[in-house]
Amino acid sequence: MNTKKATKRALLTSVMALVMCVVMLVGTTFAWFTDTASTGVNKIQAGNLDVQLLMRNASGAYVNIGDSHDVIFGGENSLAAQNNNQDTLWEPGKTQVAYLAVRNAGNLALKYNILLNVEDGGLIGALDYVIVPQGTKFGDVVCTDTVASWDAVKADAAKLTAGTFTAAPNGCLDEIAHDKAKTNETEYFALVVHMDENAGNTYMKKSVSIDMKVVATQAAAENDSFDNTYDAGAAASELKQGVTISGIAGVAASYDTIQDAYEAIKGMLVANSGLSEQPLSAEAFNAFFTDGGKITWTIYGNQKVTETRMFSFGRAANRFGEGRHITEIDIIGGNSSAALDLTAVNGSFALPYNWWNVEDSANTALKCKNITFNGIKSMPSAIYQCTLHPTTYEFDGCTFNGNLYSYQNFDVDMTIKNCTFNAPANTQYAFMSQGLGGTITLDNNVFNNYTRGVNFERATADFVITNNIIRSNVSEPDRGAIQLTDGKSFVVTGNTVDVNAGNAFWFHNAATNADVTYTISNNDIKAPYIGYYGTSFDVNGKITSSGNKFNSTDTTKCMKKEATVAEATNLTAIH
């Protein structure tokens, strides 16, 4: 019996195994044939547009002066360019030559213009200039061509003129688009400046400031799926002259000049309200101001400011009723030659005032970006701002050919960053801040050839001075490059000071806030003397200092006001 049961179990097991095999066989019979294919990782990489301005130094090498902000005439790197003559004193018949170059350091084709920004200090009528091309080379090869004499190039010379203008247009560095091996394509040229032999005594002690800029845009060289014309209009705006306005209803697409824009919109404003303190209903205000009271000016080329209230179209007051204000005026450079000539308005312009000191008031903010200010003397300002709120001032990427005296009888929230300050002859302070409180920030700016550097005097304000370059070869021997006169707090960090005379720091006897704190750290200092304080309180106990570097700076002596001989400094806490 047991044997029969075992036989049955074995038979049953065998049948089940056979069924499973059949099922598996059937399953495989109905499987689809499969395979895969895929590409590698497809990376879309944007190209790099990178232009450099180079200058030949004393050793004959070309160095990048665009990043270092080195000067062309009068700087250490310009020895060879000036025939080993470092001085910048001119006399009739003198000629200076700077050997320069424009390099395509990126991997995209580019076209460029060479711009000169000229600020006249009375000498301009006696000067001629010419830009002499000297050929194109690749890689690390340098140009050895020289200008033989003024006579050899004067046939192509032109009179130097004030303002910002294109001195050499239509340069092109596009070989990288045709041959990727042709890197660092470089075009060499010489800037030659000559003083007229017949210049008379009227030019004695006069000066001219010359700033060079290279502006690069895409060149129509690279191809897409159709042709190489997709970026043909990339540089069109660089040649544009004019003005556009946003934030106002019914304006033209553009105006030929800032004067045309001002006159047209002033007429519209007069028709809607008026130019002093007339109100507008909420409906009328919103119909006229399309951006909540914000006005944006975009400037192309050099424009002349003729009215102090030009940027508010003649409107004196910013308030049109409760909650209705001109809240902000933005002035933006539309191309690299964008500049405002302020000589006709004594170096400044006005913001509309706010005479209502109530919570719903809004002071008019000023924000400027990528604009050159020619002939500037003071910060655009206004009286009668609401003291319940700080007024905002922002400058980013601007050039100030002049000085910026800043006084406000109200608190401010002021930021000046990535800007360049160029001094006319015998200009004392690049930036001087006075008034009430707020926060004033100066970051990553360059201050060139002011006799006294920068000065801060707002008893209840916080000052942040970081990553700036202050350099001068005309510094006064009894002053300071950084004058910390009066404030609530000062943070002075990461700055470079390179001046030929005087002190690096000055703590003025006009200080009134004895509760002030100073943080002075990681600065790179090159000045004859460390500094002096004349305050009624001991500043040393209020200074936190570390990581400062001193180059050829006497840290034990100072030069006092009106002194001619240095003496021991009372400033000992800056390490």
VEXDREN-2710 file (C-alpha; in Angstrom, 1 decimal):
% VEXDREN-2710
k/r/px/py/pz
1/MET/0.0/0.0/0.0
2/ASN/2.8/2.3/0.9
3/THR/4.6/1.5/-2.3
4/LYS/1.5/2.5/-4.4
5/LYS/1.2/5.8/-2.5
6/ALA/4.8/6.6/-3.1
7/THR/4.5/5.8/-6.8
8/LYS/1.4/8.1/-7.1
9/ARG/3.3/10.9/-5.4
10/ALA/6.3/10.5/-7.7
11/LEU/4.1/10.5/-10.7
12/LEU/2.2/13.5/-9.6
13/THR/5.4/15.4/-9.0
14/SER/6.7/14.5/-12.4
15/VAL/3.5/15.7/-14.1
16/MET/3.6/19.1/-12.2
17/ALA/7.2/19.6/-13.2
18/LEU/6.3/18.9/-16.8
19/VAL/3.5/21.4/-16.7
20/MET/5.8/24.1/-15.3
21/CYS/8.3/23.5/-18.0
22/VAL/5.6/23.8/-20.6
23/VAL/4.3/27.0/-19.0
24/MET/7.8/28.5/-19.0
25/LEU/8.3/27.5/-22.6
26/VAL/5.0/29.1/-23.7
27/GLY/6.0/32.3/-21.8
28/THR/9.3/32.6/-23.6
29/THR/7.6/32.0/-26.9
30/PHE/5.4/35.1/-26.4
31/ALA/8.3/37.5/-25.3
32/TRP/9.1/40.6/-27.6
33/PHE/12.6/41.1/-29.0
34/THR/14.2/44.1/-27.3
35/ASP/17.2/46.4/-27.7
36/THR/18.4/49.8/-26.6
37/ALA/20.4/52.7/-28.1
38/SER/21.2/56.1/-26.6
39/THR/23.4/59.1/-27.1
40/GLY/26.0/60.4/-24.8
41/VAL/25.2/63.3/-22.4
42/ASN/24.3/66.3/-24.6
43/LYS/25.8/69.4/-23.0
44/ILE/24.8/72.9/-24.2
45/GLN/27.5/75.3/-23.2
46/ALA/27.2/79.1/-23.6
47/GLY/30.1/80.8/-25.2
48/ASN/32.4/83.3/-23.4
49/LEU/32.7/86.9/-24.6
50/ASP/35.8/88.2/-22.9
51/VAL/37.7/91.3/-24.1
52/GLN/40.9/92.6/-22.5
53/LEU/42.7/96.0/-22.7
54/LEU/46.4/95.5/-22.5
55/MET/49.3/97.9/-22.2
56/ARG/53.1/97.4/-22.8
57/ASN/55.0/97.9/-19.6
58/ALA/58.6/98.7/-18.8
59/SER/59.8/95.2/-19.6
60/GLY/58.0/95.1/-23.0
61/ALA/55.3/92.7/-21.8
62/TYR/51.6/93.5/-22.4
63/VAL/49.7/93.5/-19.1
64/ASN/45.9/93.6/-18.7
65/ILE/45.1/97.1/-17.4
66/GLY/41.3/96.7/-17.8
67/ASP/41.1/94.5/-14.7
68/SER/43.7/96.3/-12.6
69/HIS/42.5/99.8/-13.5
70/ASP/46.0/100.9/-14.2
71/VAL/46.4/104.4/-15.7
72/ILE/47.8/104.9/-19.2
73/PHE/49.9/108.0/-18.5
74/GLY/51.7/108.5/-15.2
75/GLY/51.4/104.9/-13.8
76/GLU/54.1/102.4/-13.0
77/ASN/53.1/100.2/-15.9
78/SER/53.3/103.0/-18.4
79/LEU/57.1/103.5/-18.2
80/ALA/57.9/102.1/-21.6
81/ALA/54.9/103.8/-23.1
82/GLN/56.1/107.2/-21.9
83/ASN/59.8/106.7/-22.9
84/ASN/60.7/106.1/-19.3
85/ASN/59.1/109.4/-18.3
86/GLN/56.7/108.9/-15.3
87/ASP/55.7/112.5/-14.9
88/THR/52.5/113.9/-16.3
89/LEU/53.6/117.5/-16.6
90/TRP/53.1/118.8/-20.2
91/GLU/54.7/121.6/-22.1
92/PRO/54.3/122.8/-25.7
93/GLY/55.7/120.3/-28.2
94/LYS/55.6/117.3/-25.8
95/THR/54.3/113.9/-27.2
96/GLN/53.4/110.9/-25.2
97/VAL/52.9/107.4/-26.7
98/ALA/51.1/104.5/-25.0
99/TYR/51.4/101.1/-26.7
100/LEU/48.1/99.2/-26.2
101/ALA/46.2/96.2/-27.4
102/VAL/42.7/94.7/-27.5
103/ARG/42.6/90.9/-27.0
104/ASN/39.8/88.4/-27.5
105/ALA/40.4/86.2/-24.4
106/GLY/37.1/84.3/-24.9
107/ASN/35.9/81.8/-27.4
108/LEU/33.3/83.9/-29.3
109/ALA/33.9/86.3/-32.2
110/LEU/33.5/89.9/-31.2
111/LYS/33.5/93.4/-32.6
112/TYR/34.6/96.4/-30.5
113/ASN/34.9/100.1/-30.3
114/ILE/37.6/102.1/-28.4
115/LEU/36.0/104.9/-26.5
116/LEU/37.7/107.9/-24.9
117/ASN/36.2/109.7/-22.0
118/VAL/37.7/113.2/-21.7
119/GLU/37.2/115.6/-18.8
120/ASP/38.6/119.0/-19.5
121/GLY/40.5/121.0/-16.9
122/GLY/41.4/123.8/-19.3
123/LEU/44.1/122.1/-21.3
124/ILE/42.0/120.4/-24.0
125/GLY/42.4/123.2/-26.6
126/ALA/46.2/122.5/-26.8
127/LEU/46.0/118.8/-27.3
128/ASP/45.8/116.6/-30.4
129/TYR/45.6/112.8/-30.5
130/VAL/45.8/109.9/-32.9
131/ILE/45.3/106.2/-32.6
132/VAL/47.8/104.3/-34.8
133/PRO/46.9/100.7/-35.7
134/GLN/49.8/98.2/-35.6
135/GLY/48.5/94.9/-36.8
136/THR/47.0/91.6/-35.5
137/LYS/48.7/88.6/-33.9
138/PHE/47.8/85.5/-32.0
139/GLY/48.7/83.7/-28.8
140/ASP/51.5/85.2/-26.7
141/VAL/53.3/86.9/-29.5
142/VAL/53.7/90.7/-28.8
143/CYS/53.9/93.7/-31.0
144/THR/57.3/95.4/-31.3
145/ASP/56.2/98.2/-33.7
146/THR/57.0/101.7/-32.5
147/VAL/55.9/105.2/-33.4
148/ALA/58.9/107.0/-34.8
149/SER/57.8/110.6/-34.1
150/TRP/54.8/112.9/-34.0
151/ASP/55.6/114.1/-37.5
152/ALA/55.2/110.5/-38.7
153/VAL/51.5/110.2/-37.5
154/LYS/50.2/113.8/-37.2
155/ALA/48.5/113.7/-40.6
156/ASP/45.8/111.5/-39.1
157/ALA/45.5/113.4/-35.8
158/ALA/42.4/115.1/-34.5
159/LYS/41.7/117.7/-31.7
160/LEU/40.9/116.2/-28.3
161/THR/37.3/117.0/-27.4
162/ALA/35.5/116.8/-24.1
163/GLY/32.9/114.1/-23.3
164/THR/32.7/110.4/-24.2
165/PHE/33.2/109.5/-27.9
166/THR/34.3/106.7/-30.1
167/ALA/37.9/107.2/-31.1
168/ALA/38.5/104.0/-33.0
169/PRO/35.3/102.2/-34.3
170/ASN/34.6/98.8/-35.9
171/GLY/37.4/96.7/-34.6
172/CYS/36.8/92.9/-35.1
173/LEU/38.4/89.9/-33.5
174/ASP/36.6/86.9/-35.1
175/GLU/39.2/84.4/-36.2
176/ILE/38.1/82.1/-33.3
177/ALA/34.9/81.5/-35.2
178/HIS/36.8/80.1/-38.2
179/ASP/39.6/78.3/-36.5
180/LYS/39.3/77.3/-32.8
181/ALA/43.1/77.1/-32.6
182/LYS/43.4/80.8/-33.1
183/THR/43.1/81.8/-29.5
184/ASN/44.0/85.2/-27.9
185/GLU/43.6/87.1/-31.2
186/THR/45.1/90.5/-30.4
187/GLU/45.0/93.8/-32.3
188/TYR/47.8/96.2/-31.3
189/PHE/47.6/100.0/-31.5
190/ALA/49.2/103.1/-30.1
191/LEU/47.6/106.1/-28.5
192/VAL/49.6/109.2/-29.2
193/VAL/48.8/112.6/-27.5
194/HIS/50.6/115.8/-28.5
195/MET/50.6/119.3/-27.0
196/ASP/50.7/122.1/-29.6
197/GLU/54.0/123.8/-30.0
198/ASN/52.3/127.1/-30.1
199/ALA/50.3/126.7/-26.9
200/GLY/50.5/129.9/-24.9
201/ASN/50.6/130.8/-21.2
202/THR/46.9/130.5/-20.8
203/TYR/47.4/126.7/-20.6
204/MET/49.8/126.8/-17.7
205/LYS/48.7/124.7/-14.7
206/LYS/45.7/123.4/-16.7
207/SER/44.9/119.7/-17.1
208/VAL/42.9/117.0/-19.0
209/SER/41.8/113.6/-17.7
210/ILE/41.6/110.8/-20.3
211/ASP/39.9/107.5/-19.6
212/MET/39.9/104.7/-22.2
213/LYS/37.2/102.0/-22.5
214/VAL/36.9/99.1/-24.9
215/VAL/33.4/98.0/-25.6
216/ALA/32.8/94.6/-27.2
217/THR/29.7/93.0/-28.6
218/GLN/29.0/89.8/-30.5
219/ALA/30.2/89.6/-34.1
220/ALA/28.1/88.0/-36.8
221/ALA/30.6/85.1/-37.4
222/GLU/29.3/82.0/-35.7
223/ASN/26.7/79.9/-37.4
224/ASP/23.4/78.4/-36.2
225/SER/21.3/75.9/-38.2
226/PHE/20.6/78.6/-40.9
227/ASP/23.3/81.1/-41.2
228/ASN/25.6/83.5/-39.3
229/THR/23.3/86.5/-39.2
230/TYR/21.3/85.6/-36.0
231/ASP/23.4/88.1/-34.0
232/ALA/23.9/90.7/-36.7
233/GLY/22.0/93.3/-34.6
234/ALA/23.9/92.7/-31.4
235/ALA/25.9/95.9/-31.6
236/ALA/23.2/98.2/-33.0
237/SER/22.5/99.8/-29.6
238/GLU/26.2/100.7/-29.2
239/LEU/25.9/103.3/-32.0
240/LYS/22.6/104.7/-30.7
241/GLN/22.1/108.2/-29.5
242/GLY/18.9/109.1/-27.7
243/VAL/16.6/108.5/-24.8
244/THR/13.7/106.1/-23.9
245/ILE/11.2/106.6/-21.1
246/SER/9.1/104.1/-19.2
247/GLY/6.6/104.6/-16.5
248/ILE/4.7/107.3/-18.2
249/ALA/1.6/106.7/-20.4
250/GLY/1.6/107.9/-24.0
251/VAL/5.3/108.6/-24.5
252/ALA/7.1/108.1/-27.8
253/ALA/9.1/104.9/-28.4
254/SER/12.2/107.0/-28.2
255/TYR/13.5/110.6/-28.3
256/ASP/16.6/111.9/-30.1
257/THR/17.8/113.8/-27.1
258/ILE/17.1/114.1/-23.4
259/GLN/15.9/117.6/-24.0
260/ASP/13.3/116.4/-26.5
261/ALA/12.0/113.8/-23.9
262/TYR/11.9/116.4/-21.2
263/GLU/10.0/119.0/-23.2
264/ALA/7.4/116.5/-24.5
265/ILE/6.6/114.9/-21.1
266/LYS/6.7/118.2/-19.2
267/GLY/3.9/119.4/-21.5
268/MET/1.9/116.2/-20.7
269/LEU/2.5/116.7/-17.0
270/VAL/1.4/120.3/-17.1
271/ALA/-1.8/119.3/-18.8
272/ASN/-2.5/116.6/-16.2
273/SER/-1.6/118.3/-13.0
274/GLY/1.1/120.9/-12.8
275/LEU/4.8/121.3/-11.8
276/SER/4.6/122.3/-8.1
277/GLU/2.2/120.7/-5.5
278/GLN/-1.0/120.1/-7.5
279/PRO/-2.8/116.8/-6.7
280/LEU/-4.1/114.1/-9.0
281/SER/-6.9/111.7/-8.3
282/ALA/-6.1/108.1/-7.9
283/GLU/-7.6/107.4/-11.3
284/ALA/-5.7/110.2/-13.0
285/PHE/-2.5/109.3/-11.3
286/ASN/-2.7/105.6/-12.3
287/ALA/-3.6/106.6/-15.8
288/PHE/-0.5/108.8/-16.1
289/PHE/2.1/106.9/-14.1
290/THR/2.1/103.3/-15.4
291/ASP/4.6/101.9/-12.9
292/GLY/3.3/103.1/-9.6
293/GLY/5.2/106.4/-9.8
294/LYS/8.5/104.9/-10.9
295/ILE/10.2/106.6/-13.8
296/THR/12.9/104.9/-15.8
297/TRP/15.2/106.8/-18.2
298/THR/17.4/104.8/-20.5
299/ILE/20.3/106.9/-21.9
300/TYR/22.1/106.2/-25.2
301/GLY/25.3/108.2/-26.0
302/ASN/26.2/111.5/-24.5
303/GLN/23.3/113.7/-23.3
304/LYS/23.3/117.2/-21.9
305/VAL/21.3/118.0/-18.8
306/THR/19.9/121.5/-19.0
307/GLU/17.4/121.7/-16.2
308/THR/17.9/120.8/-12.5
309/ARG/14.5/119.0/-12.4
310/MET/14.9/117.4/-15.8
311/PHE/14.4/113.8/-14.5
312/SER/11.1/114.5/-12.9
313/PHE/10.0/116.5/-16.1
314/GLY/10.0/119.8/-14.2
315/ARG/7.9/118.5/-11.3
316/ALA/9.1/120.0/-8.0
317/ALA/7.1/118.0/-5.5
318/ASN/6.8/114.2/-5.6
319/ARG/3.4/113.9/-3.9
320/PHE/0.1/113.9/-5.9
321/GLY/-2.1/112.9/-3.0
322/GLU/-2.3/110.3/-0.2
323/GLY/-0.3/107.2/-1.3
324/ARG/0.5/108.8/-4.7
325/HIS/4.1/109.8/-5.3
326/ILE/7.0/109.8/-7.7
327/THR/8.5/106.9/-5.9
328/GLU/11.7/106.2/-7.8
329/ILE/13.8/107.7/-10.7
330/ASP/16.0/105.2/-12.4
331/ILE/18.7/106.3/-14.9
332/ILE/20.2/103.5/-16.9
333/GLY/22.9/103.4/-19.5
334/GLY/21.6/101.8/-22.7
335/ASN/25.1/101.5/-24.2
336/SER/28.7/101.9/-23.1
337/SER/28.9/105.5/-24.3
338/ALA/25.9/106.6/-22.1
339/ALA/26.8/109.8/-20.3
340/LEU/25.2/112.8/-18.8
341/ASP/26.9/116.2/-19.1
342/LEU/26.1/118.2/-16.0
343/THR/28.2/121.3/-16.7
344/ALA/25.0/123.4/-17.6
345/VAL/23.4/122.6/-14.2
346/ASN/26.5/123.3/-12.1
347/GLY/27.4/119.7/-11.6
348/SER/24.1/118.2/-10.2
349/PHE/20.4/117.9/-10.5
350/ALA/17.5/117.8/-8.0
351/LEU/15.1/115.1/-6.9
352/PRO/11.5/116.1/-6.3
353/TYR/10.9/117.0/-2.6
354/ASN/8.4/115.5/-0.2
355/TRP/6.9/118.1/2.2
356/TRP/4.6/115.6/4.0
357/ASN/6.1/114.1/7.1
358/VAL/3.5/111.3/7.4
359/GLU/3.6/107.6/7.3
360/ASP/2.1/107.2/3.9
361/SER/4.7/109.4/2.3
362/ALA/7.4/108.0/0.0
363/ASN/10.7/109.7/-0.6
364/THR/11.9/109.6/-4.2
365/ALA/14.6/107.0/-4.6
366/LEU/17.4/107.5/-7.1
367/LYS/19.0/104.5/-8.8
368/CYS/21.7/104.9/-11.5
369/LYS/23.5/102.1/-13.4
370/ASN/26.2/102.1/-16.0
371/ILE/26.2/105.9/-16.5
372/THR/29.1/108.3/-16.9
373/PHE/28.6/111.6/-15.1
374/ASN/30.7/114.4/-16.7
375/GLY/31.3/117.5/-14.7
376/ILE/29.6/116.2/-11.6
377/LYS/30.1/118.2/-8.3
378/SER/27.6/116.9/-5.9
379/MET/25.1/114.2/-5.2
380/PRO/21.6/114.8/-6.6
381/SER/19.5/115.7/-3.6
382/ALA/16.3/117.3/-2.4
383/ILE/15.2/119.2/0.7
384/TYR/12.1/118.4/2.7
385/GLN/12.1/114.6/2.5
386/CYS/10.0/112.6/4.9
387/THR/12.1/112.0/8.0
388/LEU/10.2/108.9/8.9
389/HIS/11.8/106.9/6.1
390/PRO/15.4/107.0/4.7
391/THR/15.9/108.1/1.1
392/THR/17.5/105.5/-1.2
393/TYR/20.4/106.3/-3.4
394/GLU/22.1/103.6/-5.5
395/PHE/24.9/103.9/-8.0
396/ASP/26.2/100.7/-9.8
397/GLY/28.9/100.6/-12.5
398/CYS/28.9/104.4/-12.9
399/THR/31.8/106.7/-13.8
400/PHE/32.1/110.1/-12.0
401/ASN/34.3/112.6/-13.8
402/GLY/34.4/115.1/-11.0
403/ASN/33.6/114.8/-7.3
404/LEU/30.6/113.7/-5.3
405/TYR/29.8/116.0/-2.4
406/SER/26.9/114.4/-0.6
407/TYR/24.8/116.3/2.0
408/GLN/21.3/115.3/3.1
409/ASN/19.4/116.7/6.2
410/PHE/17.6/113.3/6.4
411/ASP/18.7/109.7/6.8
412/VAL/19.8/107.9/3.7
413/ASP/20.3/104.3/2.5
414/MET/23.1/104.9/0.1
415/THR/25.1/102.3/-1.9
416/ILE/27.9/103.2/-4.4
417/LYS/29.5/100.1/-5.9
418/ASN/31.6/99.1/-8.9
419/CYS/32.1/102.8/-9.8
420/THR/35.1/104.8/-11.0
421/PHE/35.9/108.3/-9.7
422/ASN/38.3/110.4/-11.9
423/ALA/39.6/113.7/-10.5
424/PRO/39.9/116.9/-12.4
425/ALA/43.1/118.8/-11.5
426/ASN/43.4/119.9/-7.8
427/THR/40.2/118.1/-6.7
428/GLN/40.3/117.4/-3.0
429/TYR/37.7/114.7/-2.1
430/ALA/36.3/112.1/-4.5
431/PHE/33.4/111.5/-2.1
432/MET/32.4/113.5/0.9
433/SER/29.4/112.5/3.0
434/GLN/27.7/114.9/5.5
435/GLY/24.3/115.2/7.1
436/LEU/22.2/113.0/9.4
437/GLY/22.2/109.2/9.8
438/GLY/21.5/106.1/7.7
439/THR/23.8/103.6/6.1
440/ILE/26.4/104.5/3.5
441/THR/28.1/101.7/1.7
442/LEU/31.1/102.1/-0.7
443/ASP/32.1/98.8/-2.3
444/ASN/34.5/97.9/-5.1
445/ASN/35.1/101.4/-6.3
446/VAL/38.2/103.0/-7.8
447/PHE/39.2/106.6/-6.8
448/ASN/41.9/108.1/-9.1
449/ASN/44.1/111.1/-8.2
450/TYR/42.2/113.0/-5.6
451/THR/44.3/115.1/-3.3
452/ARG/42.4/114.0/-0.1
453/GLY/40.7/110.7/-1.0
454/VAL/37.3/110.2/0.8
455/ASN/35.7/111.8/3.8
456/PHE/32.8/110.6/6.0
457/GLU/30.9/112.8/8.5
458/ARG/27.4/111.8/9.6
459/ALA/27.3/111.4/13.4
460/THR/24.6/108.8/13.5
461/ALA/25.4/106.9/10.3
462/ASP/26.9/103.5/9.7
463/PHE/29.7/103.5/7.1
464/VAL/30.8/100.4/5.2
465/ILE/33.9/101.0/3.1
466/THR/35.0/97.7/1.5
467/ASN/37.2/96.5/-1.4
468/ASN/37.9/99.9/-2.8
469/ILE/41.1/101.2/-4.5
470/ILE/42.2/104.7/-3.5
471/ARG/45.3/105.8/-5.4
472/SER/46.9/109.1/-6.1
473/ASN/50.2/110.7/-7.1
474/VAL/49.0/114.2/-6.2
475/SER/48.1/113.6/-2.5
476/GLU/48.5/116.5/-0.1
477/PRO/51.2/115.8/2.4
478/ASP/49.2/116.9/5.5
479/ARG/45.9/115.0/4.9
480/GLY/44.6/111.5/4.8
481/ALA/43.4/109.1/2.0
482/ILE/40.6/107.8/4.3
483/GLN/39.2/110.4/6.6
484/LEU/36.9/109.0/9.2
485/THR/35.5/112.2/10.6
486/ASP/32.3/111.4/12.4
487/GLY/29.9/108.4/12.5
488/LYS/28.2/105.7/14.6
489/SER/30.3/102.9/13.1
490/PHE/32.9/102.4/10.4
491/VAL/33.8/99.1/8.7
492/VAL/37.0/99.6/6.6
493/THR/37.9/96.3/5.1
494/GLY/39.7/94.9/2.1
495/ASN/40.7/98.3/0.6
496/THR/43.8/99.2/-1.3
497/VAL/45.4/102.6/-0.5
498/ASP/48.3/103.7/-2.8
499/VAL/49.1/107.4/-2.4
500/ASN/52.3/109.3/-2.8
501/ALA/52.0/111.6/0.2
502/GLY/50.3/112.1/3.5
503/ASN/48.5/109.6/5.8
504/ALA/46.5/106.5/5.1
505/PHE/44.0/107.4/7.8
506/TRP/42.8/110.6/9.5
507/PHE/40.5/110.8/12.5
508/HIS/39.2/114.4/12.4
509/ASN/38.7/116.7/15.4
510/ALA/35.2/117.4/14.2
511/ALA/34.1/114.1/15.6
512/THR/31.1/114.4/18.0
513/ASN/30.0/110.7/18.5
514/ALA/32.3/109.3/21.2
515/ASP/30.4/106.0/21.1
516/VAL/31.8/105.3/17.6
517/THR/33.3/101.9/16.7
518/TYR/35.9/101.3/14.0
519/THR/36.7/97.9/12.3
520/ILE/39.8/98.3/10.2
521/SER/41.0/95.0/8.7
522/ASN/42.7/93.3/5.7
523/ASN/43.6/96.5/4.0
524/ASP/46.6/96.9/1.7
525/ILE/48.2/100.2/2.6
526/LYS/51.0/102.1/0.7
527/ALA/51.3/105.6/2.1
528/PRO/54.2/107.6/3.7
529/TYR/52.5/107.5/7.1
530/ILE/49.9/105.5/9.0
531/GLY/47.7/108.3/10.3
532/TYR/46.7/110.8/13.0
533/TYR/43.7/111.5/15.2
534/GLY/42.7/114.9/16.6
535/THR/39.5/113.8/18.3
536/SER/38.6/114.8/21.8
537/PHE/38.4/111.1/22.7
538/ASP/40.9/108.2/22.3
539/VAL/40.1/106.4/19.1
540/ASN/42.6/103.6/19.8
541/GLY/40.3/101.9/22.4
542/LYS/37.5/102.0/19.8
543/ILE/39.4/100.3/17.0
544/THR/39.3/96.6/16.2
545/SER/42.1/95.9/13.8
546/SER/43.7/92.8/12.1
547/GLY/45.3/91.6/8.9
548/ASN/46.3/94.9/7.5
549/LYS/49.4/95.0/5.2
550/PHE/51.7/98.0/5.1
551/ASN/54.0/98.7/2.1
552/SER/56.6/101.4/2.6
553/THR/54.4/102.9/5.3
554/ASP/55.8/104.4/8.4
555/THR/53.5/103.0/11.1
556/THR/55.1/105.1/13.9
557/LYS/54.7/108.6/12.4
558/CYS/52.1/110.9/11.0
559/MET/51.9/114.2/9.2
560/LYS/49.7/116.6/11.0
561/LYS/47.6/119.3/9.4
562/GLU/49.8/122.1/7.9
563/ALA/52.9/120.3/9.1
564/THR/56.0/119.9/6.9
565/VAL/57.8/117.4/9.2
566/ALA/56.5/114.1/10.4
567/GLU/56.2/113.3/14.1
568/ALA/55.2/110.4/16.3
569/THR/51.7/109.3/15.6
570/ASN/49.1/108.9/18.4
571/LEU/47.3/106.2/16.3
572/THR/48.6/102.8/17.6
573/ALA/45.7/100.4/17.3
574/ILE/45.8/99.7/13.6
575/HIS/47.9/96.6/13.1
END
